Amino acid sequence: MQLKEIKNKFFMQNVETSQDISYIFAIGEIDGNLTAAYAAVLEKEKQTGVCADWIITPGSTGIWPNSNSVDRATRSRGGNKEFEELLKNNWVAPRNTLFISGAHEDHRWLDQRVLTGNTQILGNFWYLPNSCCASIGPSITGLGKVYSPKVYKDKKRNKALKYYTRNEVEKACSTGPVDMVLSHQGPSNTAFGKKVSNSEGIKPILFASRPKFLVHSGYDFSMVYNCMDTVCLSLAKMEIIIFKWDQMSKKLSLFYSNLR
């Protein structure tokens, strides 16, 4: 069975609900601190009075099934062994969760899961591979990992697994109109504090898919801005925003945000 078939059957059968209104919580980089992230979401539910039907997170989530392989950046952020323990204990996330990869994951392990059609990583916890589109009420196209000029210009290069490819961008552009794009980095030439994104490929996806929202992380910088008629939201680490989805009108709107 091809990945596209797995994606369509899995998400369409197990994700859509009969609720007229649902809420999607987006949270910034977790860096392996999963239980702390869910605690933050549950606290935000108390503050806002709404429950998360789904949580989405734009990497780096800190997916390391073997703690001996954790990279230095994840270790420095405190996400060392938690995912490994959760995986061993068949842990079930308290809320449905969809994530893409960032710079700091075991990409080889995630890619192998995709090849075998097993994108459910934990209970209630799913991986959205690059260039795939999922329906969790609103439709979402994912572009995880990070940009590298050398990798982006060479479609056949596959050794540096933490970088997305031009081929993945072209596939993401072919998915058609979507409600949201979830990426790890922001569009090229956009400034986030002192950092300026050089991430090619994101603007073509926005042009082709015409999403209402782009959600990303990658800079530990909170900001809301516009790019190509899309409202873009940059999330700092553990920053939480909430979207409202109206199933009847098929309208996605921003319900809660402290971004400026």
C-alpha positions as CSV (number, residue, x, y, z in Angstrom):
1,M,0.0,0.0,0.0
2,Q,1.4,3.4,-1.0
3,L,1.9,6.2,1.5
4,K,-0.8,8.3,0.0
5,E,-3.3,5.5,0.4
6,I,-2.3,4.9,4.0
7,K,-2.5,8.6,4.7
8,N,-6.0,9.0,3.2
9,K,-7.5,5.9,4.7
10,F,-6.0,6.4,8.1
11,F,-6.7,10.0,8.7
12,M,-10.1,10.0,7.0
13,Q,-11.3,7.1,9.0
14,N,-9.9,7.9,12.4
15,V,-9.7,11.7,12.6
16,E,-12.9,13.3,11.4
17,T,-15.5,13.8,14.1
18,S,-19.2,14.6,14.1
19,Q,-18.7,17.7,16.3
20,D,-19.9,21.0,14.8
21,I,-17.1,23.0,16.6
22,S,-13.7,21.7,17.5
23,Y,-10.5,23.3,18.9
24,I,-7.0,22.7,17.7
25,F,-4.2,23.7,20.1
26,A,-0.8,24.5,18.5
27,I,2.3,24.4,20.7
28,G,5.8,25.5,19.9
29,E,9.0,23.3,20.2
30,I,8.7,20.6,22.8
31,D,12.3,19.2,22.6
32,G,11.4,15.9,24.1
33,N,9.5,17.3,27.1
34,L,6.2,15.7,26.2
35,T,4.6,15.4,29.6
36,A,5.4,19.1,30.4
37,A,3.9,20.1,27.1
38,Y,0.6,18.2,27.8
39,A,0.5,19.8,31.3
40,A,0.8,23.2,29.6
41,V,-2.1,22.4,27.3
42,L,-4.3,21.1,30.1
43,E,-3.6,24.3,32.0
44,K,-4.5,26.4,29.0
45,E,-7.7,24.5,28.7
46,K,-8.6,25.6,32.2
47,Q,-7.7,29.2,31.4
48,T,-9.7,29.3,28.2
49,G,-12.6,27.0,29.0
50,V,-12.2,24.9,25.8
51,C,-10.9,21.4,25.4
52,A,-8.3,20.4,22.7
53,D,-9.7,18.1,20.2
54,W,-6.3,18.0,18.6
55,I,-2.8,19.3,19.4
56,I,-0.4,20.1,16.6
57,T,3.3,20.9,17.0
58,P,5.8,22.1,14.4
59,G,8.9,20.3,15.7
60,S,11.4,19.9,17.2
61,T,9.4,17.4,19.1
62,G,12.4,15.3,20.4
63,I,11.5,11.9,19.0
64,W,14.4,9.7,20.1
65,P,13.6,6.0,20.7
66,N,17.1,5.4,21.8
67,S,18.4,7.9,24.4
68,N,22.0,7.1,23.5
69,S,21.4,8.7,20.1
70,V,20.0,12.0,21.4
71,D,21.8,14.9,19.8
72,R,23.5,17.6,21.7
73,A,20.9,20.3,21.1
74,T,18.1,18.1,22.5
75,R,20.2,17.2,25.5
76,S,20.9,20.9,26.2
77,R,17.1,21.5,26.2
78,G,16.4,18.8,28.7
79,G,14.8,16.3,26.4
80,N,17.0,13.3,27.0
81,K,15.1,10.1,27.8
82,E,11.5,10.8,28.2
83,F,10.3,9.7,24.7
84,E,12.2,6.4,25.1
85,E,10.5,5.7,28.4
86,L,7.1,6.6,27.0
87,L,7.6,4.4,24.0
88,K,8.6,1.4,26.2
89,N,5.6,1.8,28.4
90,N,3.1,2.1,25.5
91,W,2.1,5.5,26.8
92,V,-1.1,7.1,25.5
93,A,-1.2,10.9,25.0
94,P,-4.1,12.6,26.8
95,R,-5.1,14.4,23.6
96,N,-4.9,13.5,19.9
97,T,-1.6,14.9,18.7
98,L,-0.2,15.5,15.2
99,F,3.5,16.5,14.8
100,I,6.0,17.2,12.1
101,S,9.8,16.8,12.5
102,G,12.2,19.5,13.2
103,A,16.0,19.6,13.3
104,H,16.2,17.5,16.4
105,E,14.6,14.1,16.0
106,D,15.7,10.6,15.0
107,H,14.9,11.1,11.3
108,R,16.1,7.7,10.2
109,W,13.7,6.0,12.7
110,L,10.8,8.2,11.6
111,D,11.5,7.6,7.9
112,Q,11.4,3.9,8.6
113,R,8.0,4.2,10.3
114,V,6.7,6.0,7.2
115,L,8.1,3.3,4.9
116,T,6.2,0.7,6.8
117,G,3.0,2.7,6.9
118,N,3.1,3.1,10.7
119,T,2.8,6.8,11.4
120,Q,1.1,6.3,14.8
121,I,4.1,6.7,17.1
122,L,2.3,6.4,20.5
123,G,-1.3,6.2,21.6
124,N,-3.2,9.3,20.2
125,F,0.2,10.5,18.8
126,W,0.7,10.7,15.0
127,Y,3.6,11.8,12.7
128,L,2.8,13.8,9.6
129,P,5.5,13.1,7.0
130,N,6.8,15.8,4.7
131,S,4.5,16.8,1.8
132,C,1.6,14.8,3.2
133,C,-1.8,16.2,3.9
134,A,-3.9,15.2,6.9
135,S,-7.5,16.0,7.8
136,I,-8.2,16.6,11.5
137,G,-11.3,18.7,10.6
138,P,-9.2,21.3,8.9
139,S,-6.8,20.0,6.2
140,I,-3.1,20.4,7.0
141,T,0.0,20.0,4.8
142,G,3.3,19.4,6.6
143,L,6.8,20.4,5.8
144,G,9.1,19.5,8.6
145,K,12.9,19.3,8.9
146,V,15.1,22.3,8.0
147,Y,16.5,24.0,4.9
148,S,20.0,23.4,3.4
149,P,20.9,24.9,0.1
150,K,23.0,21.9,-0.9
151,V,20.4,19.4,-0.2
152,Y,17.6,21.5,-1.7
153,K,19.3,21.7,-5.0
154,D,20.0,18.0,-5.2
155,K,16.9,15.8,-5.2
156,K,18.9,12.6,-4.9
157,R,20.9,13.5,-1.8
158,N,19.5,11.5,1.2
159,K,22.4,11.3,3.7
160,A,21.6,14.4,5.6
161,L,18.2,13.3,6.8
162,K,17.3,16.4,8.9
163,Y,16.9,18.5,5.7
164,Y,13.8,18.7,3.5
165,T,14.2,18.4,-0.3
166,R,12.9,20.2,-3.4
167,N,11.1,17.0,-4.3
168,E,9.2,17.1,-1.0
169,V,8.3,20.8,-1.6
170,E,7.0,20.0,-5.1
171,K,4.8,17.2,-3.7
172,A,3.5,19.5,-1.0
173,C,2.6,22.0,-3.7
174,S,0.5,19.3,-5.5
175,T,-1.8,18.5,-2.6
176,G,-4.2,21.3,-3.6
177,P,-5.8,24.0,-1.4
178,V,-5.6,23.4,2.4
179,D,-6.7,25.2,5.5
180,M,-3.2,25.2,7.1
181,V,0.5,24.6,6.5
182,L,2.5,23.3,9.4
183,S,6.3,23.8,8.9
184,H,9.3,23.9,11.1
185,Q,10.8,27.1,9.7
186,G,9.4,30.3,8.4
187,P,9.4,31.7,4.8
188,S,12.6,33.0,3.3
189,N,13.7,36.6,3.9
190,T,11.4,36.9,7.0
191,A,13.1,38.3,10.1
192,F,12.6,36.7,13.5
193,G,14.4,39.0,15.9
194,K,18.0,38.9,14.8
195,K,17.5,35.8,12.6
196,V,16.4,35.9,9.0
197,S,15.0,32.8,7.4
198,N,16.7,31.4,4.3
199,S,14.2,28.6,3.9
200,E,13.3,28.3,0.3
201,G,10.3,26.2,-0.6
202,I,7.8,27.5,1.9
203,K,6.6,30.3,-0.2
204,P,5.9,28.1,-3.2
205,I,3.8,25.8,-0.9
206,L,1.8,28.9,0.3
207,F,1.3,30.0,-3.3
208,A,0.1,26.6,-4.4
209,S,-2.0,25.6,-1.5
210,R,-3.5,29.0,-0.4
211,P,-3.8,28.2,3.3
212,K,-5.4,30.6,5.7
213,F,-2.7,29.9,8.3
214,L,0.9,28.9,8.4
215,V,2.2,27.7,11.8
216,H,5.9,27.2,12.4
217,S,8.6,27.4,15.1
218,G,12.3,27.1,14.5
219,Y,13.4,30.5,16.0
220,D,12.1,30.5,19.6
221,F,10.4,33.7,18.6
222,S,6.7,34.6,18.9
223,M,5.2,36.7,16.1
224,V,2.2,37.0,13.9
225,Y,2.6,38.3,10.4
226,N,1.3,38.0,6.8
227,C,3.0,36.3,3.8
228,M,1.3,35.9,0.5
229,D,-2.2,36.4,1.9
230,T,-1.6,33.8,4.6
231,V,-1.6,34.6,8.3
232,C,1.6,33.3,9.7
233,L,2.3,32.4,13.3
234,S,5.8,31.9,14.7
235,L,5.7,30.0,18.0
236,A,8.4,30.2,20.7
237,K,9.2,27.1,22.8
238,M,6.0,25.8,24.4
239,E,4.0,28.8,23.2
240,I,0.3,27.9,22.8
241,I,-2.3,29.3,20.4
242,I,-5.8,27.9,19.7
243,F,-7.7,27.5,16.5
244,K,-11.5,27.0,16.2
245,W,-12.9,24.8,13.4
246,D,-16.5,25.1,12.4
247,Q,-17.5,21.8,10.7
248,M,-20.7,23.2,9.2
249,S,-19.1,26.2,7.5
250,K,-15.7,24.6,7.0
251,K,-14.2,27.7,8.5
252,L,-10.9,27.8,10.5
253,S,-10.3,30.8,12.7
254,L,-7.9,31.9,15.4
255,F,-9.6,31.5,18.8
256,Y,-6.8,32.4,21.2
257,S,-3.3,34.0,20.9
258,N,-1.0,36.3,22.7
259,L,1.2,36.8,19.6
260,R,1.9,40.2,18.3
